[in-house]
Amino acid sequence: SNWPQVRKGAWTVLESKTKGFVINRIATTAQVNAIPNPIIGMMVFDQQADCLKININGTTSGWRCFNTAACPD
């Protein structure tokens, strides 16, 4: 009854039991690496590497694949 105010720590809430959330897809790793001014936490799906990439430090070399069920180094 108090949705979305009950969510703490988020500006945007997406919730569904029947729909998915699609991250921006980028065709090549070179295109991901060419994103100007990436932001820490930015996410894209690298189609060439077949993985979700998250930028960890706000630089063009800060992209890391998240494709296993564990935290990467």
Helices and strands as residue ranges (DSSP letters): E 25-26, H 29-33, E 43-46, E 51-55, E 63-66
